[in-house]
Amino acid sequence: MAKDPINFVLIDYENVQPDDLKLLENGAFRVKVFLGQNQTKIPVELAAALQPLGTNADYVHLEAGGSNALDFHIAFYLGELLCQAPKAVFHVLSKDKGFDPLIKHLQGKGVRVQRTERIADMLYSNEETIDAQVQAVIIDLARRKSSKPRTIKTLRSTIHALFKKKASDDQLTDLVDHLRKLGIIKVEGTKIAYHLPTLAA
């Protein structure tokens, strides 16, 4: 069985404050959180979410500000990490589209790199992290509370929307099958019963 590649996740914390960092607990993830000059205190929620990653997560705090200062730091570390691990997968978590020309250039050179705004989207794009994809679905379902889909058809549509309508029919079937095998869903006639773990709520 092939070993999953290392996934470097560079988070532009000035721009994005992800609430689904728990999705990174399973898998070969290395996380760097980039904090702006004025972000002198780390939120308790962020520290708690990164703690399970141990030494696989660290912070880069800018000592000086300036126009696009954080973006330049992320670009520098991206290049440095690429030199260290050219076969790794790189994720820039930011809403800033200014990264896109650089990312397109690197993709043209065969680098596996992308920019996303949500960790769930990032995980979907890496086909070797099916377990993390399933976890993303579980968390999304738990957040829906009483508005969870009640049939397989609507569940598939919900998952398809979660992953920006990029999933094929076979991939949707695989994800639903994983939910069944884990006991997260049980089909009773035409309806679905859910057994979501408290952790994902």
N, C-alpha and C positions, 0 to 999 in steps of 0.2 A: 504494500500500500504506500503510495507516494506521500511524502511528508508535506504538510501545508507550508506555503512560503511565509516568510515573515511579512507582516503587514505593519507598516509605519503609519501612524495616524498623527497628523500635525493639525492641532486645533487652534484656530484664530479666535481666542476667547474674547477679544474685544468685539468681535462681530457675531459670534455664535456661542450660546451657552447651552449645550446639549443636555437634555434630561433623560437620555437613554444610554448613558455610559455603561450601565450594567451589561449591555450586549457585548461588550469587549472582554468580559471575564473569561469566556471560553474561546480559545484560539491563540494563534501566534501573533498577538498584537503588542506593539511597542508604541506608547503614546507620549507625545510631547505637547504640553499645553503652553501656548504663548500668551503671556500677560502683558498688557500695555504698561507704560511708565506710571500711570495713575492707578493701576489696579494693584494696590499695595497689600490688600488683604484677600486671602483665598477663602471663598465661601465654604462653609461647613459641608454643604451638599456635594460640592466638587471634590473636596478632600475625601469624604466618605465613599464616593463613587469610585475614586481612583485607588483607594487603599488596597482592595483585593488584588490589584495588578502588581503590587510590591515594587520591585526595582524596574519593572517594565513600564513604569510611568514616571515622568519627571516634568519640571516646569522650566520655562525660559522666560525670565522677567527682564523686560527692556530697561536699561539703565538711563536711556535718554529717549525723548519723544521726537516727533517730526512727521512731516507728511509721508504716509505710507511706510513708516518705520517698521511696523510689525510685519508688513508684507515682505519687506526686504529680508528680515530675519528668517521668516519661514522659507523664502526662496534659497537663502544661504544654507540652512540646515537640510533642505531637500536635496541640494546638490551634494553636500557632505555625506549624507546617508546613502545616496545613490552610489557614490564612490566606494563606500564601505560594503554595501550589499546590493550590487547591480541586479540581482535576480529577485529582489523583494518587490512587494506591492506597496504603492504609496497613495495615501489619501490625504487631501487637503480639505479640512472641514471648515468651510467659510461660505458666506453669501456673496463675497466680493468677486465679481466676474473679471476683475483685473488679473486674476491668476490664469485665466483661460488661455491666453496666447502662449504663455510659458508651458502650460500643460500640453497644449496641442503640439508644440515644438518637440517636447520630450516624447510624447506618444509616437510622433513620426520617426523617432530614433529607436523605437521598440521598448520604451520604458512603460511599465504598467503603472500608470498614475492617473488620478482623476480628482476632480473637485466635487464635493457633495455638500448639502446643507444639513443632512440628517444622517445619523449613524445607520439607521435601518436601510436607507438607500445605498449607503456604502457597502453594507454587508451583502445586499442582494447582488451587486455587480461582481462580487468575488464568488465564482461558482464552487469554490472548494470549501465554503463555510456554510453548508446546508443546515447544520445544527444552529448556527447563529441566525440564519434566516428564519427558522422555525421559532426561535426565541423572540425575534422581532414581531412575528405574527401573534404570538401568545400575549405579548405586552400590549399590542394594539387592540386585541380582543378584550383584554381585561379593562382597558381604558373606556371601552364602549359601554360597559355596565349592562343596562337593560336593552340597549340598542344593538346588541350583537346579531349577526345574521342568523336566520332560523332554518335555512335550507342549504344544501350543498351548493346549489347554483349561486345563491347570494353570497355564500362564504367565498367561493372562487372569485366572484366579482370584487369582493372586499379586498382580498389578497392582491388581486390584479391591480387595483387602485393604489394600494399601499406601496407597491413596487413600481409605481409610475407607468403601469400598463406595458412593462417590458418583459413580463413573464410569458413563456409559451404555454400551451395547453398541457404539455407533458410536465413542465416544471410546476404548474399549479396542482396537477394530480399528485406529484411527488410530495409537495408540501402538505396537502390534505391527508395523504397516506401517513406521513410522519405524525401529524396531529392525532390520527386514529391510533397509531401504534403506541404513542405516549399516553393515551387515555385522556387527552385533552378534550376530544370530542367523541360523542357516541351518537350514531344515527339511529333514530327510533322512528320507523316508518318514513315519512317525508321530512321529519323535523330533526334538529340537532340538539343534543343535550351537552352542556359544557361542564368540564371539571377543571377549572383553571387554578393553578397553584397560587397560594397567598403571596408568594414572593413576587409574582408578576403584576399584582394588583396596584 
